[in-house]
């Protein structure tokens, strides 16, 4: 009986294997040699699809970006710019918290990654359509990325040990309950994200009337350098 054929090597198989490895063990665990062994192929065969490890990690990062919901930025969507930013931020953070080990790659920006560029394009385009000046729309996109990726890089609650003797009240009089934070990680981290997001959006909402007036006054005189 003929032996079953192995599935053909593809970019999708490589990215899937690399993503699983990053999730389980972190960025440093990824190597072309290890991926080739897991996929049952020779090392050089990977180079038919990717030039090096960095390109593989870029593809893993872009696969995460592709999970982010962008429907709220469609011109047919009825959500206003503030609601759209909120809903997008929640979707973006959810994608990142599922794959926290790839966040440092995503934090470097989209580079040439197609899905990452679609995210940047959608945010910028929606803000300009909403009446923000292009330069401010660029800053909003940057600000949101800083906030969202920063929130996904680690857990505040997990930053404290669960040993009630670790924080001497003589040295830290206000940390008597800090050892209990880890048990409430999701509640604390999600609450902190929502609190920060609301504060950020409140600030932008306060700036919006002046910014929109300036954008209307600028009209056709806007510079291409104002946008990304």
Number of C-alpha atoms within 10 A of each C-alpha: 3 4 5 6 6 9 9 8 16 13 14 13 13 21 20 15 18 26 25 14 20 20 15 12 12 16 19 9 13 20 18 21 15 15 21 18 12 13 18 12 15 13 15 12 13 22 12 10 15 16 12 12 18 13 13 22 22 20 23 24 26 22 20 21 22 16 14 20 16 19 14 21 25 14 11 8 10 11 15 13 21 16 13 21 23 18 17 21 23 18 15 24 22 16 20 23 17 12 21 19 23 23 20 15 16 23 15 9 15 19 10 10 17 15 19 22 16 15 21 18 15 17 25 25 19 20 23 19 14 15 18 26 24 22 18 19 24 21 15 19 19 15 12 20 19 13 16 20 21 14 19 22 17 15 16 14 19 18 13 16 15 15 10 13 10 14 18 12 11 7 8 10 9 11 15 14 10 17 19 17 19 18 12 11 16 14 12 17 19 15 12 14 18 15 11 15 19 14 12 16 17 13 11 14 14 10 12 17 13 11 18 17 13 14 20 12 12 12 9 8 8 14 10 9 8 13 16 13
